[in-house]
Amino acid sequence: MGPDNRPMLGAVADAKADCAGCFWVQTQSSTGSFAQKQTTDNGGGKDSPIAPMPSPGGYHDTPPREKGFAGATTLVAILGAADAKNHTFHAKGAMTYGYSVDKKGKLTGTPPRLATKRELRQALHVVSREFPGWKIN
């Protein structure tokens, strides 16, 4: 349940990369009631773009939207090698997925797929801009 006890709608995404020592960095953008430009969705605070995940290489996310708030959310999850001590992240690849919710609360998912080169470049640009102390490539 969200604020005001509204039911939450959204996506559940799980992935496991066969990549020892890999981590995820994610961006998201939204339209509609919660419109926002593409931004880093790290959940880890202002010091690191690395998204906290259950295990290295493991990916789990449940991006929500309250029922009654129509719009779409698009996410780009970037898999890469990270060195938090030296503030570096080297992308190995990315996937994109998302969902939309209409005014009646109907949820439509956008299944995960490999991100295009353009989507990956744009997401890396956003993360680099928002975390200038990190070398992101």
N, C-alpha and C positions, 0 to 999 in steps of 0.2 A: 504494500500500500504506500502511496505517495502522500505528500502533504494534503491536508483536507480529506484524508482517508479515501482518495480516489484510487481505483485499481490501476496498476501499471501494465503497459503493453510494451513490447519490444522484441529484441532478438536474443538468441543464445548462440554463441559461437565457440566451438572448441576445436583445437588443432594441436597436432604434435609434430614438430619438425625433427627429422633425423639429423640433428646438428648439435654436437657437443659444444657447450659453452655459449650457445646462442641465446639472445634475448629479443624482446619485442619492443618496438616504439610504434605508437599509434596516433593517427590524426582523425579528427571527425569534423563534419560540417552538418548543418541542419537548416531546413527551411520551415516555414509555417510558424506555429506558435512559439517555438524556441529557436528562431532563426539565429544562426551564427556562422561566421566565415570559418574556413578550415583552420583548426587550431590543434595543438598537441593535446592528446587525451591520455595523460600519463598516470594520474592518480597518485603519483609519487612525490608531488610537491615541486617547488621551484628549482631544486638543485639538480634534478636528473630527468631526462626525457624517457628513461626506461620505464615501461609499464610493469607494475608488480604482477607477476604471474605465479602459478602454482609450482613451477619447476623450470629450470633452463630448457628452452625449446618448447615448453608447454605454453599453450595459449588458451585463455578462457575469458569471455566477456559477456556481459548481459546488459547492453545499453538500453535504458528504459525511456518511456515517454508516458506521461499520465493520460489515461483515457479521457477523451474530450478535447485534447490538445492536438489538432491535426498538423501533419507535416511529415517530412522525410528526414532520415538521418543516414549519412554515408560515412563509412569508416575505411581507412587504409591502414592495415596492420603490416608493419615492416619487420622482417626477420633479419637479424644481423649479429655480428660479433661485437661485444661491448667490453670496454675496459673502463670501469667506473672511476678507478683511481686516477687514470690519465685523461678522463673525459673524452673518450673516443667511441664512435659507433660506426661500423662499416656494414652497410646494407648488403644482404645476399639476395633478397627478393621480397615481394610483398603480395598481399591479397587484399581485395576490397569486397565489402559486403554492406548490407544496410537493410532498411525497412521503411515503410511508410504507414501512417495511420490516418484514415479519413475522419471526417467530423462525426461519423456515427460509431467510430471506434473499430472499424474493420482494419485489421493488420495485414499487410502484404509484405512478404520478405523478398529481399534481393540476395540470392544465394552467393556464397563466397566464390570468387574466381581469381585467377592471377591478375594482379594489377598491371595496367599497361605501363610502358616506359614513361609516358607523360605523367600518369598518376603517381608513380614512384618519385619522379623528379620533383613534382609539385609538393608532395608530402615531405620529402627531404628538405626542400627549400623552407617550408613552414617550420619544421623542427629546428633547422639551423638558425633561422631568424629569432625564434623564441628561446633558444639555448645557445647564445653566442659564445659561451665559455667551453662549448663542446665542439670537437671536430667531427662533423657528420658527413659521411659520404657513402 
